[in-house]
């Protein structure tokens, strides 16, 4: 980790000035303070600031269009407001560069801590380097991560492996063996967990049953489901996992358009358990992620780091999801049974 003399050399200031700037000394002008802190952050210098200065927390999320992230923003803001703190939100997108740029820009503001939702898979040395820079924040930091990493910073994650296992175990217990996936590239953590667990259970991972693309939300689900339905030949897919509920909703439209009944002809499971599920004609079986608990815990850990920095112990917390079974899953072949018995499709 760089030392204060390294920052002094980089900025052209003496060590005393750098020290006073890092600790918000009143005799150092604001421009110098901001320049020194920004340089310190870029070099990976870790500074634990005092809670008696700023009362503003930075929150970085990939987007706010989805129910998942909008709920995170609302919960964090509510919990901070209870404690007398304000919040600045920045949107990073779903890549390392976006997260790093938002992180850098956050230091243009007077913040006392930061919560960063990281939703990317660092797979190159440059990616890992930028992730390390984020972890080595100049202010107290809580990282919300999709990745199974043990980092020297407070980290909270939702166990995607458990979520996938619960979903697949449910489908396997119903009798499904030809299981597919529809989603977007930004959710590839779940796709990778799916393929690993299918192989572990001795089930096939068929390329024609896996549909991923760049389009998001309902449009992405609609397009991927249309691609899935265009596949010919046997065996046919009998169940699919969607990367999240809004993708599943788009898939439901595509299935209905093609006369494919859910769940009689195909079962589908979503993620996030959004509130709209209670008002759909076909209520989704979905993974319920504890987003409110996660967001509240992020605030708690950050406040502990800010206010009790000398005694604060870094924590890596993994929260457990829960499968909520509704009407979008049933045993394969149920549609054929209904037709044979003369029953009307529901």
Residue pairs with C-beta under 8 A, 6 or more apart in sequence:
1 44
1 45
1 46
1 136
2 40
2 43
2 44
2 45
3 45
4 15
4 18
4 19
4 22
4 45
5 15
6 43
6 45
7 18
7 22
7 36
7 39
7 40
7 43
7 45
8 14
8 15
8 17
8 18
10 39
10 43
11 18
11 35
11 36
11 39
13 21
13 32
13 36
17 28
17 32
17 36
18 36
20 27
20 28
21 28
21 32
21 33
21 35
21 36
21 37
22 36
22 37
22 40
22 47
23 50
24 33
24 49
24 50
24 53
34 107
34 108
37 47
37 107
37 138
38 104
38 107
38 108
40 47
40 138
41 104
41 107
41 133
41 137
41 138
42 104
42 133
44 132
44 133
44 136
45 136
45 138
46 136
46 137
46 138
47 138
47 139
48 139
48 140
48 305
48 309
49 112
49 113
49 138
49 139
49 140
49 306
50 112
51 112
51 306
51 307
53 110
53 112
54 110
54 111
54 112
55 84
55 85
55 86
55 112
56 85
56 86
56 87
56 88
56 109
56 110
56 111
56 112
57 76
57 80
57 85
57 86
57 87
57 88
57 111
57 112
57 113
57 114
57 115
57 299
57 302
58 87
58 88
58 89
58 90
58 106
58 109
58 111
58 113
58 114
58 115
59 73
59 76
59 87
59 88
59 89
59 90
59 114
59 115
59 117
60 89
60 90
60 91
60 92
60 99
60 102
60 103
60 106
60 114
60 115
60 116
60 117
61 69
61 72
61 73
61 89
61 90
61 91
61 92
61 117
62 69
62 91
62 92
62 93
62 94
62 98
62 99
62 117
62 119
62 186
63 69
63 91
63 93
63 94
64 70
64 73
64 89
64 91
65 216
65 217
66 217
66 244
66 246
66 272
67 245
67 246
67 272
67 274
67 275
67 276
68 244
68 272
68 274
68 289
68 291
69 117
71 291
71 292
71 295
72 117
72 144
72 291
72 294
72 295
73 89
75 291
75 292
75 295
75 296
76 87
76 115
76 295
76 298
76 299
77 87
79 295
79 296
79 299
79 300
80 86
80 87
80 299
83 299
83 303
85 112
88 106
88 109
88 111
90 102
90 105
90 106
91 102
92 98
92 99
92 101
92 102
92 103
92 117
93 99
94 119
94 120
94 186
95 120
96 120
96 122
96 126
96 127
96 130
96 131
97 130
99 116
99 118
99 120
99 130
99 134
100 130
100 133
100 134
103 114
103 116
103 133
103 134
103 137
106 114
107 138
111 139
112 139
112 140
112 306
113 139
113 140
113 141
113 142
113 302
113 303
113 305
113 306
114 137
114 139
114 140
114 141
114 142
114 302
115 141
115 142
115 144
115 298
115 299
115 302
116 134
116 141
116 142
116 143
116 144
117 144
118 131
118 134
118 143
118 144
118 145
118 146
118 147
119 146
119 186
120 127
120 146
121 146
121 147
121 188
121 189
122 128
122 130
122 131
122 147
134 141
134 143
135 141
135 143
135 151
135 152
135 153
137 153
140 302
140 305
140 306
140 309
141 153
141 154
141 302
141 305
142 153
142 154
142 155
142 156
142 298
142 301
142 302
142 305
143 151
143 153
143 154
143 155
143 156
144 155
144 156
144 157
144 294
144 298
145 151
145 155
145 156
145 157
146 157
146 160
146 189
147 157
147 189
148 157
148 161
149 155
150 316
151 316
152 314
153 314
154 301
154 302
154 305
154 314
154 315
154 316
155 315
155 316
155 317
156 294
156 297
156 298
156 301
156 317
156 318
156 319
157 317
157 318
157 319
158 289
158 290
158 294
158 318
158 319
158 320
158 321
159 318
159 319
159 320
159 321
160 189
160 190
160 193
160 321
161 193
161 197
162 320
162 321
163 190
163 193
163 271
163 287
163 289
163 321
163 323
164 190
164 193
164 194
164 197
164 241
165 197
166 287
166 321
166 322
166 323
167 241
167 269
167 287
167 323
168 179
168 194
168 197
168 198
168 201
168 241
170 269
170 285
170 323
170 325
170 329
171 179
171 239
171 267
171 269
171 329
172 201
172 203
174 239
174 267
174 329
174 330
174 331
174 332
175 331
175 332
175 333
176 238
176 239
176 267
176 331
176 332
177 203
177 204
177 238
177 332
178 204
178 206
178 209
178 235
178 236
178 237
178 238
178 239
178 332
179 198
179 203
179 209
179 237
179 238
179 239
179 240
179 241
180 206
180 209
180 210
180 211
180 228
180 237
180 239
180 240
180 241
181 191
181 194
181 209
181 210
181 211
181 212
181 240
181 241
181 242
181 243
182 211
182 212
182 220
182 221
182 224
182 225
182 228
182 240
182 241
182 242
182 243
182 247
182 251
183 190
183 191
183 211
183 212
183 220
183 224
183 241
183 242
183 243
183 244
183 247
184 212
184 213
184 214
184 215
184 216
184 220
184 243
184 247
185 212
185 213
185 214
186 216
187 243
187 244
188 212
190 241
190 243
190 271
191 210
191 212
191 243
194 241
195 205
195 210
198 204
198 205
199 205
206 235
206 237
208 231
208 233
208 237
209 228
209 231
209 237
209 240
211 224
211 225
211 227
211 228
212 224
213 220
213 223
213 224
214 220
215 223
215 224
216 246
216 247
217 246
217 247
217 250
218 246
218 247
218 249
218 250
218 253
219 250
220 247
220 250
221 242
221 246
221 247
221 248
221 249
221 250
221 251
221 252
221 253
221 254
222 250
222 251
222 253
222 254
223 250
223 254
224 247
224 250
224 251
225 240
225 250
225 251
225 253
225 254
225 255
226 254
226 258
228 237
228 240
229 254
229 255
229 258
229 260
231 237
237 266
238 266
238 267
238 332
238 333
239 266
239 267
239 268
239 269
239 329
239 332
240 251
240 266
240 267
240 268
240 269
241 268
241 269
241 271
242 248
242 251
242 268
242 269
242 270
242 271
243 271
244 270
244 271
244 272
245 270
245 271
245 272
245 273
245 274
245 276
245 277
245 284
245 286
246 274
247 270
248 268
248 269
248 270
248 284
248 286
248 328
249 270
249 276
249 280
249 284
251 268
252 262
252 268
252 280
252 282
252 328
255 261
255 262
255 265
255 266
255 268
256 262
260 266
261 335
261 345
261 346
262 268
262 282
262 328
263 282
263 327
263 328
263 329
263 330
263 334
264 330
264 334
264 335
264 338
264 345
264 346
265 335
267 285
267 328
267 329
267 330
267 332
268 284
268 285
268 328
268 329
269 284
269 285
269 286
269 287
269 323
269 328
269 329
270 277
270 284
270 285
270 286
270 287
270 328
271 286
271 287
271 289
272 286
272 287
272 288
272 289
272 291
273 286
273 287
273 288
273 289
273 324
274 286
277 283
277 284
277 286
277 326
282 327
282 328
283 326
283 327
283 328
284 326
284 327
284 328
285 323
285 324
285 325
285 326
285 327
285 328
285 329
286 323
286 324
286 326
287 321
287 322
287 323
287 324
288 321
288 322
288 323
288 324
289 319
289 321
290 319
290 320
290 321
290 322
293 319
294 319
297 317
297 319
301 315
301 317
304 312
305 312
335 345
338 344
338 345
339 345
